[in-house]
Amino acid sequence: MGITNPTPPTKVKELFDRLAPNYDQMNNVITLGIQNSWRKQTMNYLRLPVNAQVLDLCCGTGHWTLDLARATNDTSRITGLDFSPQMLELAKAKLANSNLQSKVRLLQGDAMKLPFADNSFDLVTIGFGLRNVHDAQQVLREMTRVTRPGGQVVCLETSQPQGGILKMGWKMYFSLVPWVAKLCGNQRQDYRYLQKTAEKFPTAPRLAKLFQEAGLAKVEYHYFTFGAGALHFGTKIR
């Protein structure tokens, strides 16, 4: 059984264009800032060679893209790709205010049909984006295709605690998210969509199997914050 998002991609794109102006602030409000800790911990698991070629999918406002650029040497090149032009405009503004312009490029594109040749990147990442694509299995296959042998494919995403009490608390908290968003001046239905995608996204063990089905080896996953988030990574062997 695959991972498909029934919401039409055009509708998802429109949603993220609407969310863009307050996206970073709302993520910090909703996650109580914990997402930043998850990203920092994730960086410890990445293999970043000298002269690294890195692709960050569903890069959004460029938060992780720029972190990847800061973590690599000056001759490395980081590509951020997203389908939302409004998100990319914010990423471009962040890039313009940094000293990373020479090593980062930002492109609009479709994660399910990447405009890159096979074996192009040492590392391909996707952060909080896999649950929003139309066909997550296709995205994982594309991520694997453009990764060089020996390179990593990495996904950081919300997950679901496995313990009964923890899972119940997780669900109760996420049920409040749309109302919190509304209080902050956002559209409740937009964050209701994000709540649903989090609830329906596969468990960490299931996602690990999908990594293997995409052709990746040495697949591992690590939980963050009692299972509220999960990091998955695998290696392309050939």
C-alpha positions in Angstrom: 0.0 0.0 0.0 1.5 3.3 -1.1 1.4 6.8 0.3 -0.8 9.0 -1.7 -2.2 12.5 -0.9 -5.8 12.7 -2.3 -5.6 16.5 -2.4 -4.9 17.7 -6.0 -1.3 19.0 -6.3 -2.7 22.4 -7.6 -4.7 22.8 -4.4 -1.7 21.9 -2.2 0.4 24.5 -4.2 -2.2 27.1 -3.6 -2.4 26.3 0.1 1.4 26.7 0.6 1.4 29.9 -1.4 -1.2 31.2 1.2 0.8 29.9 4.1 4.1 31.3 3.0 4.0 34.7 4.7 3.6 33.3 8.2 4.9 29.8 7.6 8.1 30.0 9.7 6.4 31.7 12.6 3.5 29.3 12.7 5.8 26.2 12.5 7.5 27.5 15.7 4.2 28.2 17.4 2.7 24.8 16.5 5.8 22.8 17.4 6.8 25.0 20.3 10.1 25.5 18.5 11.0 21.8 18.7 11.3 21.5 15.0 14.5 23.5 15.2 16.0 21.0 17.6 15.0 18.1 15.2 16.9 19.8 12.4 20.0 20.3 14.5 20.0 16.7 15.6 19.5 15.6 12.0 22.6 17.4 10.8 24.7 15.0 13.0 23.6 12.0 10.9 24.4 13.5 7.5 27.4 12.6 5.4 28.7 15.8 3.8 31.8 15.2 1.7 34.1 17.9 0.5 32.7 19.5 -2.7 29.3 18.0 -1.8 26.5 18.2 -4.3 23.3 18.5 -2.2 19.6 18.6 -3.2 17.0 19.8 -0.7 13.5 18.9 -1.9 10.3 20.8 -0.8 12.7 23.4 0.5 10.0 25.9 1.4 11.4 29.1 2.9 14.9 27.7 2.6 15.6 27.1 6.4 17.2 23.7 5.9 18.7 24.6 2.5 20.8 27.4 4.1 21.7 25.2 7.1 23.1 22.6 4.6 25.0 25.3 2.9 26.5 26.5 6.1 27.6 23.0 7.0 29.5 22.4 3.7 32.8 23.7 2.4 33.0 26.7 0.0 33.2 24.5 -3.1 30.0 22.6 -2.3 26.8 23.4 -4.1 23.3 23.2 -2.6 20.1 23.2 -4.7 16.8 23.9 -3.1 13.6 22.9 -5.0 10.0 23.7 -4.2 6.8 23.9 -6.2 5.4 27.0 -4.4 6.7 30.3 -5.9 5.7 32.2 -2.8 7.7 29.9 -0.5 10.7 30.3 -2.9 10.4 34.1 -2.8 10.9 34.0 1.0 13.8 31.5 0.5 15.4 33.9 -2.0 15.1 36.8 0.5 16.9 34.8 3.1 19.6 33.8 0.7 20.0 37.5 -0.4 20.7 38.4 3.3 23.3 35.7 3.7 26.8 35.2 2.4 25.9 31.9 0.7 24.7 33.1 -2.7 27.7 31.6 -4.5 26.9 28.1 -3.4 23.1 28.0 -3.3 20.6 27.9 -6.2 16.8 27.9 -5.7 14.5 26.3 -8.3 10.8 25.8 -8.8 10.0 22.2 -9.7 8.1 19.0 -9.2 9.5 16.6 -6.6 7.8 13.7 -8.4 9.7 14.5 -11.6 13.1 15.9 -10.8 14.8 17.9 -13.6 18.2 16.3 -12.8 20.3 13.5 -14.3 20.8 10.1 -12.6 23.5 10.1 -10.0 23.8 13.8 -9.6 23.9 14.4 -5.8 25.8 13.1 -2.8 22.9 13.9 -0.5 19.2 14.4 -1.2 17.0 15.7 1.7 13.3 16.4 2.2 12.1 18.1 5.4 8.4 18.1 6.3 7.4 17.7 2.7 7.0 14.0 2.0 3.5 13.9 3.5 2.3 16.7 1.2 3.3 15.3 -2.2 0.8 13.5 -4.3 2.8 10.2 -4.4 5.4 9.8 -1.8 6.7 6.5 -3.2 7.4 8.2 -6.6 9.3 11.0 -4.8 11.4 8.4 -2.9 12.2 6.7 -6.2 13.2 10.1 -7.8 15.3 11.0 -4.7 17.1 7.6 -5.1 17.5 8.0 -8.9 19.3 11.3 -8.6 21.6 10.2 -5.7 25.1 8.9 -6.5 26.1 5.4 -5.4 27.3 5.7 -1.8 25.1 8.9 -1.3 22.4 9.4 1.3 18.6 10.0 1.0 17.2 11.6 4.1 13.7 12.5 5.3 12.8 14.5 8.4 9.1 14.4 9.1 6.4 14.4 11.7 5.6 11.0 13.0 3.2 9.3 15.5 4.2 8.1 19.0 3.6 4.4 19.4 2.6 4.3 23.1 -1.1 4.5 23.9 -1.1 7.5 26.2 1.5 9.3 24.2 -0.3 8.7 20.9 -3.6 9.9 22.5 -1.9 13.1 23.7 -0.3 13.6 20.3 -3.7 13.4 18.6 -5.4 15.7 21.1 -2.6 18.3 20.6 -2.9 18.1 16.8 -6.6 18.5 17.0 -6.0 22.0 18.5 -3.6 23.1 15.8 -6.2 24.5 13.4 -7.8 26.5 16.2 -4.4 27.9 17.2 -3.7 28.8 13.6 -7.1 30.6 13.4 -6.3 32.6 16.6 -3.0 33.7 14.9 -5.0 35.0 11.9 -4.7 32.1 9.5 -7.3 30.0 7.7 -8.4 27.2 9.9 -9.1 24.8 7.0 -5.5 25.2 5.8 -4.1 23.9 9.1 -6.9 21.3 9.2 -5.3 19.9 6.0 -1.9 19.8 7.7 -3.4 18.1 10.7 -4.9 15.4 8.4 -1.7 14.8 6.5 0.2 14.3 9.8 -2.4 11.8 11.1 -2.5 9.8 7.9 1.3 9.6 7.3 2.8 6.2 7.8 4.5 5.1 10.9 8.3 5.2 11.0 8.7 1.4 10.5 6.4 1.5 7.5 8.2 4.5 6.0 11.5 2.6 6.5 10.1 -0.2 4.3 9.2 2.3 1.6 12.8 3.5 1.7 14.0 -0.1 1.0 11.4 -0.5 -1.7 12.8 2.6 -3.4 16.1 0.8 -3.7 17.9 2.1 -0.6 20.1 0.0 1.7 21.3 0.5 5.3 18.0 2.1 6.1 17.6 3.5 9.6 15.2 5.7 11.5 15.4 7.6 14.7 12.5 9.1 16.7 12.5 12.6 18.1 10.5 13.9 21.1 8.9 10.5 22.0 8.0 9.8 18.4 6.4 13.1 17.4 9.1 13.4 14.8 11.2 10.9 12.9 14.4 10.9 10.8 14.8 8.3 8.1 17.9 7.8 6.0 19.3 5.3 3.6 22.2 4.7 1.3 22.2 4.2 -2.5 24.4 1.2 -3.2 24.2 1.2 -7.0 
